[in-house]
Amino acid sequence: MAQTKPSKTARKREYLLLQELGERLVGFTAGELQELPLDERLREAVLAASTMTAKGALRRQKQLIGKLMRDADADAIRRALDARSADDQIAKRAFAEAERWRDRIVSEGQPAIMEYQQATGATVETLGELMTELQRTANERVAKTIRRRIFQNVHGALLARAQDDRIPR
């Protein structure tokens, strides 16, 4: 059977999907775009679109991005964006978990620190020192700073653990 070429509607649908994928890149910074598998012309077009404010010019620029996307490796770009999205989700979960641990550690003290150590395997000497400091201070500004340092300590450990879990062994 002879191979037929896709209909005009099918090609247009495909081009619009590529344009939408390209439009997802418009809000990225130059550094973030460098991490993605984009050719130079596409990267420059995306950066130019980020600076445009006129609706008509932005629409035309997005169409250009869609056209340039036809020559790009859309699957590689899609995979890179999906990986980036997964990293963002991991970071959000680690942040929320760190807030919960910080609140428990501040309110419960040593029992929560020991439970945190068992749950995460993190070292807790610094947390013990910070809790002692927090209990001794009467100044609310200093207490707020100490609570922030407790959060930073817990968040850093949780983020490192989450990233270690993502590395295939």
MIPA-612334 format. One record per residue (C-alpha): residue number from 1; x, y, z. Coordinates in nm, 4 decimals, padded with zeros to 6 digits. Layout:
# residues N
NUM; X; Y; Z $
...
//
This chain:
# residues 169
1; 00.0000; 00.0000; 00.0000 $
2; 00.1306; 00.3432; -00.0885 $
3; 00.2311; 00.5816; 00.1891 $
4; 00.0031; 00.8849; 00.2002 $
5; 00.1140; 01.2155; 00.3369 $
6; -00.0675; 01.3557; 00.6413 $
7; -00.3644; 01.5781; 00.5741 $
8; -00.3337; 01.9538; 00.6028 $
9; -00.5421; 01.9424; 00.9225 $
10; -00.3110; 01.6830; 01.0775 $
11; -00.0023; 01.8861; 00.9858 $
12; -00.1595; 02.2024; 01.1283 $
13; -00.2493; 02.0203; 01.4516 $
14; 00.1108; 01.8996; 01.4798 $
15; 00.2479; 02.2504; 01.4160 $
16; 00.0181; 02.3984; 01.6795 $
17; 00.1393; 02.1421; 01.9332 $
18; 00.4975; 02.2350; 01.8521 $
19; 00.4123; 02.6038; 01.8886 $
20; 00.2532; 02.5379; 02.2310 $
21; 00.5661; 02.3515; 02.3385 $
22; 00.7771; 02.6471; 02.2247 $
23; 00.5504; 02.8903; 02.4099 $
24; 00.6178; 02.7024; 02.7341 $
25; 00.9787; 02.8201; 02.6987 $
26; 00.8959; 03.1915; 02.6794 $
27; 00.9113; 03.2601; 03.0553 $
28; 01.2523; 03.0967; 03.1030 $
29; 01.5691; 03.2920; 03.1759 $
30; 01.8725; 03.2762; 02.9483 $
31; 02.0484; 03.0441; 03.1945 $
32; 01.7535; 02.8078; 03.2080 $
33; 01.7328; 02.8017; 02.8286 $
34; 02.1039; 02.7104; 02.8093 $
35; 02.0252; 02.3892; 02.9986 $
36; 01.7706; 02.2834; 02.7359 $
37; 01.8554; 02.1173; 02.4021 $
38; 01.7730; 02.4197; 02.1828 $
39; 01.9521; 02.5463; 01.8764 $
40; 02.0770; 02.9052; 01.8805 $
41; 01.8066; 03.0532; 01.6562 $
42; 01.5284; 02.9027; 01.8681 $
43; 01.6929; 03.0179; 02.1920 $
44; 01.7256; 03.3742; 02.0559 $
45; 01.3634; 03.3735; 01.9369 $
46; 01.2418; 03.2624; 02.2808 $
47; 01.4523; 03.5279; 02.4558 $
48; 01.3197; 03.7938; 02.2178 $
49; 00.9611; 03.6876; 02.2905 $
50; 01.0199; 03.7306; 02.6649 $
51; 01.0923; 04.1003; 02.6157 $
52; 00.7971; 04.1788; 02.3881 $
53; 00.4937; 04.3609; 02.5234 $
54; 00.2948; 04.4394; 02.2088 $
55; 00.0306; 04.1705; 02.1578 $
56; 00.0673; 04.1518; 01.7796 $
57; 00.4448; 04.1328; 01.7909 $
58; 00.4325; 03.8655; 02.0601 $
59; 00.1814; 03.6616; 01.8573 $
60; 00.4047; 03.6771; 01.5492 $
61; 00.7107; 03.5864; 01.7573 $
62; 00.5283; 03.2829; 01.8973 $
63; 00.4446; 03.1778; 01.5435 $
64; 00.8137; 03.2080; 01.4555 $
65; 00.8991; 02.9949; 01.7585 $
66; 00.6488; 02.7363; 01.6357 $
67; 00.8108; 02.7375; 01.2929 $
68; 01.1590; 02.6964; 01.4430 $
69; 01.0283; 02.4132; 01.6620 $
70; 00.9587; 02.2109; 01.3465 $
71; 01.3348; 02.1664; 01.2998 $
72; 01.4076; 02.1133; 01.6706 $
73; 01.4105; 01.7842; 01.8573 $
74; 01.0710; 01.8295; 02.0241 $
75; 01.0923; 01.5002; 02.2153 $
76; 01.4238; 01.5976; 02.3771 $
77; 01.2831; 01.9385; 02.4719 $
78; 00.9677; 01.7770; 02.6118 $
79; 01.1750; 01.5301; 02.8181 $
80; 01.3910; 01.8136; 02.9548 $
81; 01.0828; 02.0148; 03.0526 $
82; 00.9249; 01.7098; 03.2179 $
83; 01.2431; 01.6422; 03.4165 $
84; 01.2508; 02.0057; 03.5211 $
85; 00.8885; 01.9861; 03.6304 $
86; 00.9628; 01.6724; 03.8343 $
87; 01.2541; 01.8529; 04.0039 $
88; 01.0235; 02.1431; 04.0891 $
89; 00.7714; 01.9038; 04.2454 $
90; 01.0440; 01.7402; 04.4534 $
91; 01.1630; 02.0803; 04.5744 $
92; 00.8084; 02.1835; 04.6707 $
93; 00.7521; 01.8614; 04.8646 $
94; 01.0862; 01.9007; 05.0439 $
95; 00.9979; 02.2592; 05.1356 $
96; 00.6589; 02.1608; 05.2800 $
97; 00.8093; 01.8674; 05.4689 $
98; 01.0834; 02.0922; 05.6103 $
99; 00.8206; 02.3376; 05.7355 $
100; 00.6358; 02.0549; 05.9146 $
101; 00.9559; 01.9241; 06.0735 $
102; 01.0631; 02.2737; 06.1802 $
103; 00.7269; 02.3352; 06.3489 $
104; 00.7425; 01.9995; 06.5287 $
105; 01.1021; 02.0489; 06.6368 $
106; 01.0310; 02.3965; 06.7726 $
107; 00.7177; 02.2898; 06.9599 $
108; 00.8238; 01.9409; 07.0818 $
109; 01.2008; 01.9792; 07.1158 $
110; 01.4292; 01.6773; 07.1649 $
111; 01.1703; 01.4006; 07.1008 $
112; 01.0918; 01.5535; 06.7593 $
113; 01.4638; 01.5876; 06.6827 $
114; 01.5181; 01.2182; 06.7566 $
115; 01.2175; 01.1216; 06.5439 $
116; 01.3489; 01.3453; 06.2628 $
117; 01.6858; 01.1686; 06.2825 $
118; 01.5211; 00.8247; 06.2671 $
119; 01.2985; 00.9241; 05.9755 $
120; 01.5664; 01.0932; 05.7670 $
121; 01.9002; 00.9601; 05.8887 $
122; 02.0302; 01.3181; 05.9067 $
123; 02.2788; 01.4395; 06.1662 $
124; 02.1099; 01.6405; 06.4386 $
125; 02.3884; 01.7960; 06.6471 $
126; 02.3269; 02.1391; 06.4969 $
127; 01.9540; 02.1098; 06.5575 $
128; 02.0151; 02.0309; 06.9247 $
129; 02.2402; 02.3354; 06.9569 $
130; 01.9853; 02.5565; 06.7830 $
131; 01.7060; 02.4325; 07.0104 $
132; 01.9161; 02.5076; 07.3187 $
133; 01.9806; 02.8563; 07.1801 $
134; 01.6099; 02.9017; 07.1057 $
135; 01.5070; 02.8014; 07.4579 $
136; 01.7571; 03.0438; 07.6127 $
137; 01.6615; 03.3508; 07.4114 $
138; 01.3932; 03.5970; 07.5134 $
139; 01.4370; 03.8231; 07.2116 $
140; 01.1698; 03.7483; 06.9489 $
141; 01.3912; 03.8656; 06.6601 $
142; 01.6672; 03.6285; 06.7648 $
143; 01.4118; 03.3468; 06.8084 $
144; 01.2805; 03.4076; 06.4575 $
145; 01.6347; 03.3899; 06.3186 $
146; 01.6980; 03.0634; 06.5028 $
147; 01.3717; 02.9120; 06.3716 $
148; 01.4822; 03.0139; 06.0209 $
149; 01.8200; 02.8438; 06.0740 $
150; 01.6419; 02.5285; 06.1955 $
151; 01.4328; 02.5336; 05.8783 $
152; 01.7405; 02.5834; 05.6587 $
153; 01.9179; 02.2928; 05.8269 $
154; 01.6193; 02.0583; 05.7898 $
155; 01.5387; 02.1746; 05.4351 $
156; 01.8967; 02.1265; 05.3169 $
157; 01.9057; 01.7713; 05.4541 $
158; 01.5662; 01.6816; 05.3041 $
159; 01.6557; 01.8278; 04.9652 $
160; 01.9876; 01.6403; 04.9572 $
161; 01.8110; 01.3167; 05.0489 $
162; 01.5453; 01.3716; 04.7784 $
163; 01.8134; 01.4324; 04.5166 $
164; 02.0068; 01.1240; 04.6289 $
165; 01.6890; 00.9188; 04.5921 $
166; 01.6523; 01.0351; 04.2289 $
167; 02.0024; 00.9240; 04.1277 $
168; 01.9773; 00.5763; 03.9736 $
169; 02.2117; 00.3238; 04.1249 $
//
